[in-house]
Amino acid sequence: MKKELEKELKQLISDKLQQLRKANNFTIEQLAEKLSIDYSVMHNIITGTRLPRITTLYHISKTLNISLDDWFKNINFEKKANLDKNNVDFVMLYNFKKLDNSSKDFVIKVLQGLNAQSKKQKT
């Protein structure tokens, strides 16, 4: 089940990112530069061979002005979570979608802090 989930998430993110890239008339190189992400990482995410970390996905969302919910709106999280209660990824995303806006904002602030820490460690 985990391989299926990973494959589905990679495809969803890849499709959405391709759609956003084309809508903004960016090449993969331009998008990677705009996001300050290494080209090879961006290429692997955009082709669906790599699943981005949540902090990377958050950074992409903020830069391209979309919500985190937009990445996963085509998934029935309740069904996925109920099928496999041990599947942390879907359970986490399902629970995020159930949060009120204030709680979602809090989670996003935590992610921002993690993203900032990650950037500091890279420099």
Buried (B, 14 or more C-beta within 10 A) or exposed (E): EEEEBEEBBBEBBBBBBBEBBEEEEBEBEEBBEBBEBEEEBBBBBBEBEBBBEBBBBBBBBBBBEEEBEEBBEEBEBEEBBEEBEEBEBBBEBBEBBEEEEEEBEEBBEEBBEBBEEEEEEEE
